[in-house]
Amino acid sequence: MAGMSDFLGYVAMATGIVAAVVVSANLSRKITGYAFIVFTVSSIVWVIVGTLKGEPPLIIQNVALTAVNVFGIYRWLIRKEKPS
């Protein structure tokens, strides 16, 4: 099981880095929204890794981050921008 959790840890790390770079670039509303989807994948995978490794702080942190990321998806992809 250690091999699987290590592999998933690398997946979570890579997707988190990619999403952070894209969000910080703020290329467009739609692209930023998609980056929050990638962030959500990352945080969900971290929850899985935390569960496999028995690390409650990692689980709790990433459950909270999943909620933040879902809000980011709503904010950038679903909610309509207020008119100027």
C-alpha positions as CSV (number, residue, x, y, z in Angstrom):
1,M,0.0,0.0,0.0
2,A,3.0,2.3,0.6
3,G,3.7,2.3,-3.2
4,M,0.2,3.3,-4.0
5,S,0.1,6.1,-1.4
6,D,3.5,7.4,-2.6
7,F,2.3,7.4,-6.2
8,L,-0.9,9.2,-5.3
9,G,1.1,11.7,-3.2
10,Y,3.1,12.6,-6.3
11,V,-0.1,13.0,-8.4
12,A,-1.6,15.2,-5.7
13,M,1.6,17.3,-5.5
14,A,1.9,17.7,-9.3
15,T,-1.7,18.7,-9.8
16,G,-1.5,21.1,-6.9
17,I,1.6,22.8,-8.4
18,V,0.0,23.0,-11.9
19,A,-3.2,24.5,-10.5
20,A,-1.3,27.0,-8.3
21,V,0.7,28.3,-11.3
22,V,-2.5,28.6,-13.5
23,V,-4.4,30.4,-10.8
24,S,-1.6,32.8,-10.1
25,A,-1.3,33.5,-13.8
26,N,-5.0,34.6,-13.9
27,L,-5.1,34.0,-17.6
28,S,-8.9,34.2,-17.9
29,R,-12.0,33.6,-15.8
30,K,-12.6,30.2,-17.5
31,I,-9.0,29.0,-17.2
32,T,-8.8,30.0,-13.6
33,G,-12.1,28.1,-13.0
34,Y,-10.6,25.0,-14.6
35,A,-7.5,25.3,-12.4
36,F,-9.8,25.1,-9.4
37,I,-11.1,21.8,-10.7
38,V,-7.5,20.6,-10.8
39,F,-7.0,22.0,-7.3
40,T,-10.1,20.0,-6.2
41,V,-8.6,16.8,-7.7
42,S,-5.4,17.5,-5.8
43,S,-7.1,18.0,-2.5
44,I,-9.3,14.9,-2.9
45,V,-6.2,12.8,-3.7
46,W,-4.5,14.2,-0.6
47,V,-7.5,13.1,1.4
48,I,-7.0,9.6,0.0
49,V,-3.3,9.7,0.8
50,G,-4.0,10.9,4.3
51,T,-6.5,8.1,4.8
52,L,-4.0,5.4,3.5
53,K,-1.2,6.8,5.7
54,G,-3.4,7.4,8.7
55,E,-2.7,11.1,8.9
56,P,-5.7,13.0,10.2
57,P,-4.2,16.5,9.9
58,L,-3.6,15.9,6.2
59,I,-7.2,14.7,5.8
60,I,-8.7,17.6,7.7
61,Q,-6.7,20.2,5.9
62,N,-7.6,18.8,2.5
63,V,-11.3,18.4,3.3
64,A,-11.3,22.1,4.1
65,L,-9.3,22.9,0.9
66,T,-11.8,20.8,-1.1
67,A,-14.6,23.1,0.1
68,V,-12.5,26.2,-0.8
69,N,-11.8,24.7,-4.2
70,V,-15.5,23.9,-4.8
71,F,-16.2,27.6,-3.9
72,G,-13.5,28.6,-6.5
73,I,-15.2,26.5,-9.1
74,Y,-18.6,28.2,-8.3
75,R,-16.9,31.6,-8.3
76,W,-15.0,31.3,-11.5
77,L,-17.1,28.9,-13.6
78,I,-20.7,28.9,-12.5
79,R,-21.6,32.4,-11.0
80,K,-22.1,35.1,-13.5
81,E,-20.0,38.2,-13.2
82,K,-21.7,41.3,-11.9
83,P,-22.2,43.9,-14.6
84,S,-19.8,46.8,-14.5
